[in-house]
Amino acid sequence: MRNVFKIYKAKSSHWVGDGFKVQPLFSHMDEDKGTNPFLMLDYAAPQFYEPNYGKPRGVGQHPHKGFETVTIAYSGEVAHRDSSGGGGVIKPGDVQWMTAGAGIIHEEFHSENFSKSGGEFEMAQLWVNLPKAHKLTPPKYQHLAKENIPVVEFEGGFVRVIAGDFNGTKGAASTFSVLNVWDIVINADKTANFSVPSSQSLSLVVLRGDLEINGKDRVTQGDLVGFELNGGEISIKAHGKDAKILLLSGEPINEPVVGYGPFVMNSANEIREAINEFNSGKFGKI
């Protein structure tokens, strides 16, 4: 059995732009919570928005370099555009996997349809590190539509395989390092067991439900569960109601991580280069 290392509680929420109220669960700029190769996760818990016929809510044009952003939509819609030519509307069940690589500019707003209708909004955004060999890869955009994300059922629930491999089923996303992003639902009062290689980091993000881990640790919405770097299965029981979990695992990228705002590189000098490139217009235009 792979043991729990520590359970982290979500910090207080804050606004990103005027469209995304998020709870930060981990960050490369804060305490090391053993999530490598994942750098950061912000969770926008379910929130109701009134119809909006004025300026769309969201975040205007801003740069990134040296990593990837992954946005998982549970409810609501986001319209995205970037300087690589990527873009579109992320609808419930869809995932946006954007590789910033050598440098990109993008923007994210509530879609026109969602702005006009209003309703519940829930999303999670991950930052995924890129190995040094791929830090300067050309930017690209993967739109992973709900219908193209494999779903694997098991007794008592199912897994949407966003990235990686679950019991021989390959995930929808292409990645630059070995990692898993599994979107899991466990039915009420059911127990499920999961395992990843002992060389991989392992974390659980509890999005919904009251869970018991390995028969002893109780966790609930907004908790981040970190596991020791060893082998063995983990056991998860959903108490009373269905549970929704994001499982993150991957081979750690054992390289220096230097972050400054929207840039994540391997050295302070590379950060200075990123700032100069952005200021000189080398990230392109939307």
PECORKA-V984259 format. One record per residue. RES is the residue in one small letter. PSI is psi in radians with two decimals (999 if undefined). OMEGA is omega in radians with two decimals (NA if undefined). D_FIRST is the distance of its C-alpha to the first C-alpha in Angstrom with 1 decimal. Layout:
# PECORKA-V984259
res:psi:omega:d_first
RES:PSI:OMEGA:D_FIRST
RES:PSI:OMEGA:D_FIRST
This chain:
# PECORKA-V984259
res:psi:omega:d_first
m:2.37:3.08:0.0
r:2.09:-3.01:3.8
n:2.64:3.04:6.1
v:2.30:3.07:9.5
f:-0.84:-3.13:12.3
k:2.63:3.06:15.2
i:2.18:-3.10:16.8
y:2.38:3.09:20.2
k:2.55:-3.14:23.1
a:2.52:3.04:25.6
k:3.00:3.13:28.9
s:2.63:-3.08:32.2
s:2.75:3.05:33.4
h:2.88:-3.11:36.2
w:2.38:2.92:38.4
v:1.96:-2.95:38.3
g:-2.54:3.09:41.8
d:0.29:-3.09:43.1
g:-0.14:-3.04:40.9
f:1.87:3.08:37.3
k:1.97:-2.94:36.0
v:2.68:2.97:32.5
q:2.04:3.08:29.7
p:2.19:-3.11:28.4
l:-0.54:2.98:24.6
f:2.79:-3.13:24.3
s:2.53:3.07:26.9
h:-0.22:3.12:27.6
m:0.08:-3.04:30.5
d:-2.71:3.13:28.5
e:2.42:3.07:25.5
d:1.97:-3.10:22.9
k:0.29:3.04:19.9
g:0.52:-3.06:17.9
t:-0.07:3.13:18.9
n:2.19:0.35:20.8
p:0.17:3.11:22.3
f:2.27:-3.04:22.9
l:-0.69:-2.99:25.7
m:2.65:2.98:26.4
l:2.20:3.00:25.9
d:2.29:3.14:28.6
y:2.08:3.03:28.1
a:1.64:-3.12:31.4
a:2.76:-3.08:30.5
p:2.24:3.13:32.9
q:2.45:-3.13:36.4
f:2.32:3.07:39.8
y:2.33:3.04:42.5
e:2.71:3.06:46.2
p:2.51:-3.08:48.2
n:2.05:-3.13:49.4
y:0.11:3.13:52.6
g:-2.50:3.13:53.1
k:2.28:-3.11:51.3
p:2.53:3.12:47.8
r:2.53:3.09:44.9
g:-2.60:-3.09:42.5
v:2.20:-3.14:42.4
g:-3.00:-3.03:45.3
q:2.29:3.10:45.3
h:2.73:-3.04:43.1
p:2.85:2.93:41.8
h:2.69:3.05:38.4
k:2.45:2.93:37.8
g:0.04:-3.10:34.9
f:-2.98:3.12:32.0
e:2.56:3.02:31.4
t:2.41:3.14:31.4
v:2.06:-3.14:29.5
t:2.12:-3.12:30.8
i:2.08:-3.10:29.2
a:2.19:3.07:31.7
y:-0.71:3.02:30.8
s:2.71:-3.03:34.3
g:3.12:-3.11:37.6
e:2.52:3.09:38.9
v:2.31:3.02:39.2
a:2.25:-3.04:42.0
h:2.47:2.96:41.2
r:2.55:3.08:43.6
d:2.95:-3.04:43.2
s:-0.07:3.03:45.4
s:-0.12:-3.06:44.0
g:-0.06:3.12:45.5
g:2.74:3.09:42.2
g:3.07:-3.13:42.2
g:-3.04:-3.14:42.2
v:2.20:3.09:40.9
i:1.99:-3.08:37.2
k:2.93:-3.13:37.0
p:2.24:-3.11:34.4
g:-0.28:3.13:31.5
d:2.83:3.06:32.7
v:2.38:3.04:31.1
q:2.17:3.13:33.2
w:1.78:-3.07:31.9
m:2.15:3.08:34.5
t:1.93:3.11:34.6
a:-0.73:3.08:36.7
g:-2.14:-3.04:36.8
a:-0.16:3.07:40.2
g:2.33:-3.09:41.2
i:2.72:2.99:41.7
i:2.35:3.09:43.3
h:2.96:3.08:42.1
e:2.65:-3.11:42.7
e:2.12:3.13:40.8
f:2.73:2.93:42.7
h:2.40:3.14:42.4
s:2.83:3.13:43.9
e:-0.78:-3.13:47.5
n:-0.77:-3.13:46.6
f:-0.66:3.11:43.9
s:-0.76:-3.08:46.2
k:-0.61:-3.09:49.0
s:-0.56:-2.99:46.9
g:-3.08:3.12:44.5
g:-2.94:-3.11:41.5
e:2.44:3.14:37.8
f:2.22:3.10:36.1
e:2.18:3.13:32.4
m:2.83:3.00:30.8
a:2.42:3.06:28.2
q:2.23:3.10:29.1
l:2.58:2.84:26.9
w:2.24:-3.12:28.2
v:2.21:-3.11:26.7
n:2.67:3.00:27.7
l:2.39:3.05:29.8
p:2.70:-3.12:29.6
k:-0.68:-3.10:32.9
a:-0.31:-3.08:34.2
h:0.14:-3.12:34.1
k:-0.57:-3.07:35.2
l:0.40:3.07:38.7
t:2.58:3.12:37.9
p:2.45:3.12:40.4
p:2.57:3.07:39.4
k:2.95:-3.05:38.4
y:2.23:3.04:37.4
q:2.07:3.01:35.1
h:1.96:-3.12:35.8
l:1.66:-3.12:32.9
a:2.59:-3.10:34.6
k:-0.78:-3.06:32.6
e:-0.23:-3.14:33.8
n:0.04:3.08:32.6
i:2.05:-3.09:29.0
p:2.45:3.08:27.1
v:2.18:3.13:25.5
v:2.09:3.13:22.9
e:2.56:3.00:22.7
f:2.93:-3.12:19.9
e:1.94:3.12:20.1
g:0.20:3.11:20.3
g:-2.82:3.14:20.9
f:2.84:3.09:21.4
v:2.25:2.91:20.6
r:2.08:-3.05:23.5
v:1.57:-3.13:22.8
i:-0.77:3.11:24.8
a:2.70:3.10:23.6
g:-2.50:-3.04:21.4
d:2.23:3.05:20.1
f:1.94:3.12:18.3
n:0.73:3.09:18.2
g:-0.09:3.09:21.3
t:2.15:-3.10:23.2
k:2.49:3.12:24.5
g:2.93:-3.06:24.9
a:-0.51:-3.01:28.4
a:2.56:2.91:28.6
s:2.45:-3.05:29.5
t:2.84:-3.13:27.8
f:-0.14:3.07:28.7
s:2.96:-3.10:25.2
v:2.04:-3.14:21.9
l:2.84:3.08:20.2
n:2.36:2.94:19.0
v:1.84:-3.10:20.5
w:2.20:3.10:19.5
d:1.93:-2.91:21.4
i:2.41:2.94:19.5
v:2.23:3.06:21.1
i:2.20:-3.09:19.3
n:2.74:-3.09:22.0
a:2.29:3.06:22.8
d:0.34:3.05:20.7
k:2.75:3.11:18.5
t:2.40:3.12:14.8
a:2.57:3.11:13.3
n:2.44:3.14:10.1
f:2.65:-3.13:10.1
s:2.45:3.00:9.1
v:2.82:-3.13:11.2
p:2.57:-3.08:12.1
s:-0.36:3.14:10.7
s:-0.15:-3.08:14.3
q:2.47:2.94:14.4
s:2.75:-3.14:14.3
l:2.23:3.09:12.7
s:2.62:3.02:14.4
l:2.36:3.02:15.3
v:2.08:-3.11:18.9
v:1.93:-3.13:19.7
l:-0.48:-3.12:23.2
r:2.47:2.99:23.7
g:3.05:3.12:22.5
d:1.98:-2.95:20.7
l:2.66:3.00:17.0
e:2.16:-3.08:14.3
i:2.21:3.10:10.8
n:0.54:3.06:7.9
g:0.16:-3.07:10.9
k:-0.66:-3.06:12.4
d:2.20:3.14:13.4
r:2.30:-3.13:16.5
v:2.83:-3.10:17.9
t:-3.05:-3.03:21.0
q:2.29:3.10:23.4
g:-0.12:-3.14:23.7
d:2.53:2.99:20.5
l:2.15:-3.11:18.5
v:2.04:3.09:14.8
g:2.43:-3.10:13.8
f:2.68:3.08:10.4
e:2.68:3.14:10.1
l:1.40:3.09:11.3
n:-3.06:-3.07:8.7
g:-3.13:3.06:6.9
g:2.81:3.13:4.2
e:2.81:2.91:4.9
i:2.56:3.14:6.0
s:2.31:-3.11:8.3
i:2.14:3.09:11.8
k:2.31:3.08:14.8
a:2.10:-3.10:18.3
h:2.15:2.94:20.6
g:-0.63:-3.12:24.3
k:2.92:3.13:24.8
d:2.57:3.14:23.6
a:2.54:3.10:21.3
k:2.23:-3.01:21.7
i:2.53:2.97:19.1
l:2.02:3.11:19.4
l:2.22:-3.14:16.4
l:2.18:3.06:17.3
s:2.76:3.12:15.8
g:2.82:3.05:17.9
e:2.12:-3.13:18.9
p:2.44:3.03:20.3
i:1.80:-3.02:24.1
n:1.20:3.12:24.9
e:2.76:3.13:28.5
p:2.49:3.07:30.5
v:2.02:3.09:30.4
v:2.01:-3.10:33.7
g:2.51:3.03:34.2
y:1.84:-3.11:37.5
g:-2.08:-3.05:37.7
p:0.17:-3.11:37.4
f:2.41:3.07:37.0
v:1.92:-3.09:33.9
m:-2.86:-3.11:35.0
n:-0.14:-3.12:34.3
s:2.81:3.11:37.3
a:-0.61:3.12:39.8
n:-0.67:3.10:42.5
e:-0.55:3.06:40.8
i:-0.78:3.12:40.5
r:-0.69:3.10:44.3
e:-0.73:-3.13:44.9
a:-0.76:3.13:43.0
i:-0.77:3.14:45.1
n:-0.70:3.14:48.3
e:-0.74:3.11:47.4
f:-0.82:-3.11:46.8
n:-0.50:-3.13:50.0
s:0.05:3.05:52.0
g:0.20:-3.07:50.9
k:-0.17:3.11:48.9
f:-0.03:3.11:46.1
g:-2.99:-3.12:48.6
k:2.70:3.04:49.7
i:999:NA:48.7
